[in-house]
Amino acid sequence: MPSNHATPRSLLFVIFGAGALAVGLLAAIWLQKPATVALQSGTLLQQPRALAEFSATDQDGRPFTRDSLTGHWTLIFPGFTSCPDVCPTTLAMLKNVVAQLGPDAASLRVVFLSVDPERDTPQRLKQYVQYFDPGFTAAVTPEPGLQRLAQMLGVAYAKVPGATPEAYTMDHSAALILIDPQARIAGYMTPPFDAARLAADLRAVAAR
């Protein structure tokens, strides 16, 4: 696992996490409709934000598009398979969330969006996410498609050089993006995460 960083990881995660939170808070200020659900784990947008069409590939090599997000609630988590800490910790937490939701988990999809398309092939992503939960989905798209999709989602990511060209790592937003059944951004869940609180939030949002 790469361990050399040009910028301290902790500082970048604070910056990226604060940026994702600011997106949700600004949306709440700009829009006048009162909130119907107060989240414990993040911010629900007053007006869901539509996603434009995009093209990616899932862990089975199938197309993953905007249509893949319709008909159910989705939590998108940006990350990469070589991540030594935040990604596996968050995916393990999400596995716990799914378990706590019980039958309600049928209406939720967890999508791991790779921010490292140079190394994260569909095959590698499949092995990675299935270690945590066989029901998890992974998606990857090469540049410049990743940049366009990340901008739509409010995701920040940056390549951090290592000791060799291959030994780089990635810093990225730690927030989860909540997508509603109409494939619109409904809110942002921000760390630190607690599985019980996040499960309760998801139940409340789905019951609106």
Backbone torsions as a table, in degrees:
resi	resn	phi	psi	omega
1	MET	NA	135.5	177.6
2	PRO	-66.3	141.2	-177.7
3	SER	-130.1	-6.6	-179.6
4	ASN	-88.4	132.0	-177.2
5	HIS	-129.9	135.3	174.9
6	ALA	-77.0	-25.8	-179.2
7	THR	-131.0	137.8	-179.2
8	PRO	-57.1	130.5	-178.0
9	ARG	-59.9	-42.3	-174.5
10	SER	-61.4	-40.7	-179.6
11	LEU	-66.1	-43.0	-179.0
12	LEU	-64.8	-39.2	180.0
13	PHE	-67.2	-35.0	176.2
14	VAL	-63.2	-44.0	-178.8
15	ILE	-63.9	-48.6	-177.6
16	PHE	-66.4	-40.6	179.2
17	GLY	-64.3	-42.1	178.9
18	ALA	-65.2	-35.6	178.9
19	GLY	-65.3	-42.7	178.9
20	ALA	-64.4	-40.2	178.5
21	LEU	-63.8	-39.3	-179.2
22	ALA	-62.8	-35.7	177.9
23	VAL	-57.4	-48.0	-179.6
24	GLY	-66.5	-41.1	-178.5
25	LEU	-66.6	-40.2	178.4
26	LEU	-65.1	-38.6	178.0
27	ALA	-62.4	-38.0	179.3
28	ALA	-66.6	-32.4	179.9
29	ILE	-75.0	-42.3	-175.0
30	TRP	-68.3	-33.4	-172.9
31	LEU	-100.8	141.6	-168.6
32	GLN	-92.3	-20.4	-177.1
33	LYS	-62.5	127.9	-178.0
34	PRO	-67.2	147.5	-179.5
35	ALA	-66.7	142.0	178.3
36	THR	-99.6	-20.6	179.4
37	VAL	-135.4	127.9	175.0
38	ALA	-97.3	118.2	-177.4
39	LEU	-86.6	145.1	173.2
40	GLN	-83.9	-24.3	-169.5
41	SER	-107.8	3.9	-178.2
42	GLY	171.8	-146.4	-174.8
43	THR	-130.4	129.0	175.5
44	LEU	-96.4	126.3	179.5
45	LEU	-67.2	141.7	178.4
46	GLN	-65.9	-34.5	177.8
47	GLN	-130.6	114.9	179.2
48	PRO	-54.0	146.2	-176.0
49	ARG	-106.7	120.9	-175.6
50	ALA	-66.3	144.5	174.6
51	LEU	-97.4	141.1	173.4
52	ALA	-79.0	168.4	177.5
53	GLU	-63.5	145.7	175.4
54	PHE	-147.9	166.6	-179.2
55	SER	-132.7	123.6	177.0
56	ALA	-140.7	-178.6	179.7
57	THR	-127.3	135.6	-179.7
58	ASP	-88.6	-176.9	-174.1
59	GLN	-68.2	-14.3	177.2
60	ASP	-101.5	9.2	179.1
61	GLY	80.8	11.1	-179.8
62	ARG	-93.9	156.2	177.8
63	PRO	-60.9	137.7	174.6
64	PHE	-123.8	112.1	-173.1
65	THR	-129.6	-174.3	176.3
66	ARG	-56.9	-37.7	179.6
67	ASP	-62.3	-24.8	179.3
68	SER	-68.0	-14.6	-177.5
69	LEU	-99.0	-1.0	-176.4
70	THR	-89.8	153.0	174.5
71	GLY	88.9	-0.1	-179.3
72	HIS	-162.3	162.9	172.8
73	TRP	-79.3	146.8	-178.3
74	THR	-135.4	139.0	168.3
75	LEU	-110.2	117.2	177.6
76	ILE	-98.6	126.6	177.6
77	PHE	-117.9	113.9	177.4
78	PRO	-78.8	136.9	-180.0
79	GLY	-173.7	-164.1	179.7
80	PHE	-155.9	151.6	-170.5
81	THR	-70.5	-20.8	179.0
82	SER	-87.5	3.4	-179.1
83	CYS	-63.5	127.3	-175.6
84	PRO	-84.8	-15.8	-171.1
85	ASP	-142.6	-65.8	-171.9
86	VAL	-61.4	-44.2	-176.2
87	CYS	-64.5	-53.0	179.3
88	PRO	-63.3	-34.9	178.8
89	THR	-64.6	-43.5	-179.0
90	THR	-68.8	-41.4	179.2
91	LEU	-65.0	-37.4	175.9
92	ALA	-64.7	-39.2	177.0
93	MET	-63.8	-41.2	179.8
94	LEU	-66.5	-34.2	173.5
95	LYS	-60.3	-40.0	177.6
96	ASN	-66.0	-39.7	177.9
97	VAL	-60.0	-47.5	179.7
98	VAL	-59.1	-42.0	179.1
99	ALA	-63.5	-40.4	-179.4
100	GLN	-70.3	-28.5	178.4
101	LEU	-71.4	-25.6	179.2
102	GLY	59.1	-131.7	-179.5
103	PRO	-60.0	-26.3	179.8
104	ASP	-66.9	-17.5	-179.5
105	ALA	-67.5	-14.2	-179.8
106	ALA	-63.0	-24.0	-178.9
107	SER	-95.1	8.7	-177.0
108	LEU	-122.3	138.4	170.9
109	ARG	-118.3	139.1	173.2
110	VAL	-106.9	123.7	-178.0
111	VAL	-119.4	122.5	175.6
112	PHE	-94.4	109.5	-178.1
113	LEU	-96.2	115.9	-178.4
114	SER	-72.8	133.5	172.7
115	VAL	-103.6	14.9	-178.2
116	ASP	-131.5	64.8	-176.2
117	PRO	-65.9	-16.0	178.4
118	GLU	-66.0	-35.1	-176.6
119	ARG	-111.7	-27.2	-173.2
120	ASP	-87.3	90.4	174.2
121	THR	-77.0	161.5	175.4
122	PRO	-54.8	-39.8	-179.5
123	GLN	-63.7	-43.0	179.5
124	ARG	-66.4	-40.1	178.4
125	LEU	-64.5	-40.0	-179.6
126	LYS	-61.7	-47.3	179.0
127	GLN	-61.1	-37.1	-176.9
128	TYR	-70.1	-53.1	-174.9
129	VAL	-71.1	-32.6	-179.2
130	GLN	-69.6	-20.4	174.0
131	TYR	-61.6	-35.3	-179.2
132	PHE	-86.6	-46.7	-179.7
133	ASP	-161.9	122.8	179.9
134	PRO	-61.0	-19.3	179.6
135	GLY	-84.0	-8.6	179.5
136	PHE	-72.7	148.2	176.1
137	THR	-109.1	147.9	173.1
138	ALA	-125.8	150.8	-180.0
139	ALA	-141.8	148.4	178.8
140	VAL	-146.1	145.0	175.1
141	THR	-144.8	138.4	-179.1
142	PRO	-72.7	165.4	172.5
143	GLU	-70.3	147.3	4.8
144	PRO	-89.0	5.8	-179.8
145	GLY	-60.9	-37.5	179.4
146	LEU	-62.3	-43.5	-180.0
147	GLN	-61.1	-42.1	179.8
148	ARG	-65.3	-43.8	179.9
149	LEU	-66.3	-42.4	179.4
150	ALA	-61.5	-40.8	178.5
151	GLN	-63.4	-40.8	177.8
152	MET	-62.1	-38.9	-176.4
153	LEU	-83.2	-13.1	-175.7
154	GLY	79.4	31.3	-178.3
155	VAL	-100.8	132.2	174.6
156	ALA	-107.2	140.1	176.0
157	TYR	-150.9	154.8	-178.1
158	ALA	-153.0	140.0	176.9
159	LYS	-82.9	130.8	-178.8
160	VAL	-113.4	112.8	-176.7
161	PRO	-60.4	148.9	176.2
162	GLY	-112.7	-160.9	-178.3
163	ALA	-67.5	-28.8	176.6
164	THR	-129.7	164.5	179.9
165	PRO	-57.3	-31.0	-178.9
166	GLU	-83.9	-17.1	-173.5
167	ALA	-94.3	37.7	178.8
168	TYR	-83.9	166.0	171.7
169	THR	-130.8	179.1	-177.6
170	MET	-128.0	134.5	168.0
171	ASP	-103.8	144.5	-173.5
172	HIS	-158.3	163.7	176.6
173	SER	-58.5	142.4	178.8
174	ALA	-100.2	-3.8	-178.8
175	ALA	-73.2	151.9	172.8
176	LEU	-97.2	136.9	179.5
177	ILE	-99.3	123.9	179.9
178	LEU	-92.9	121.8	-179.3
179	ILE	-111.6	132.5	-178.6
180	ASP	-86.0	173.9	-176.6
181	PRO	-64.8	-10.7	175.4
182	GLN	-96.0	14.6	179.4
183	ALA	62.0	41.7	176.2
184	ARG	-117.9	147.3	175.5
185	ILE	-69.7	118.7	-177.6
186	ALA	-100.5	-22.6	-179.1
187	GLY	174.6	-178.8	179.7
188	TYR	-130.6	129.4	174.5
189	MET	-99.5	127.2	-171.6
190	THR	-119.6	144.5	179.2
191	PRO	-71.6	161.0	4.0
192	PRO	-74.5	142.5	-176.2
193	PHE	-95.9	146.0	172.0
194	ASP	-129.1	122.8	-173.2
195	ALA	-59.2	-41.8	-177.8
196	ALA	-65.0	-44.2	-179.8
197	ARG	-67.5	-39.6	179.8
198	LEU	-66.2	-41.1	177.6
199	ALA	-62.0	-42.1	178.6
200	ALA	-63.4	-40.4	177.3
201	ASP	-61.9	-43.3	-178.3
202	LEU	-66.2	-37.5	175.4
203	ARG	-62.5	-44.9	-177.3
204	ALA	-64.9	-41.3	-179.7
205	VAL	-66.3	-44.4	-177.8
206	ALA	-67.2	-24.8	-177.2
207	ALA	-86.7	-3.2	-177.8
208	ARG	-60.3	NA	NA
